[in-house]
Amino acid sequence: MRALSAACGLLARQALLCDLARPKVKDSGRGTSAPTPAILGIHGGCWRGGHKRDTSTIVVTQWAQQFGFCAMSIEYRLIVRLTLQEIT
């Protein structure tokens, strides 16, 4: 199973990306797939660092394959790092 990387938002002309994976699901008998639980992973980093594939968050393919969850791990915009000299 492979995770799909997709844009889940746009901020200041920059795409915010997420990794998505879903399990293979059985047909519910009504022509649709049965509902599955979902999990959302947000990496740590206090808005200063980190990435959606860091070890502090979920591995979306593992949650989809082993546990049967729809899984998403998101990226978010990090704060701008400025020195005091750049601010004044």
SVG drawing of the C-alpha trace seen along z (x, -y; Angstrom):
<svg xmlns="http://www.w3.org/2000/svg" viewBox="-28 -49 48 56">
<polyline fill="none" stroke="black" stroke-width="0.4" points="0.0,0.0 1.2,-3.5 0.2,-6.8 -1.2,-9.4 0.3,-12.9 -2.2,-15.6 -2.9,-19.3 -5.3,-19.8 -5.2,-23.5 -3.6,-26.7 -2.1,-29.4 -0.2,-32.4 0.0,-30.6 1.7,-27.7 0.1,-24.2 -0.3,-22.6 0.2,-18.9 -1.1,-15.7 -0.5,-12.0 -3.6,-9.8 -4.1,-6.1 -7.2,-4.0 -7.8,-0.3 -9.3,2.0 -12.9,2.2 -15.7,4.6 -18.8,3.6 -21.6,2.9 -24.1,4.7 -25.7,1.4 -23.1,0.6 -21.1,-1.5 -18.2,-0.7 -18.7,-0.2 -17.7,-3.1 -14.3,-2.9 -12.8,-4.7 -10.4,-7.5 -7.3,-8.9 -5.6,-12.3 -1.9,-12.8 -0.4,-16.2 3.3,-16.3 4.9,-17.9 7.3,-20.8 5.6,-23.7 4.9,-25.4 8.7,-25.8 9.7,-22.6 8.7,-19.1 7.2,-17.4 4.1,-15.2 6.4,-12.1 8.2,-12.7 8.3,-9.8 6.2,-11.9 3.2,-11.3 1.4,-8.3 2.5,-6.2 -0.6,-6.3 0.1,-3.1 0.5,-1.2 -2.8,-2.5 -4.6,-1.6 -3.1,1.8 -2.7,3.2 -5.6,1.4 -8.2,0.8 -8.3,-3.0 -8.5,-5.8 -5.4,-7.8 -4.2,-11.3 -1.1,-13.0 -1.1,-16.8 1.5,-19.5 0.9,-22.9 2.6,-26.3 5.5,-26.9 6.2,-30.2 8.7,-32.5 12.1,-32.6 13.4,-36.1 16.3,-37.5 15.9,-40.6 18.0,-42.5 15.6,-41.6 12.6,-42.8 14.0,-46.2"/>
</svg>
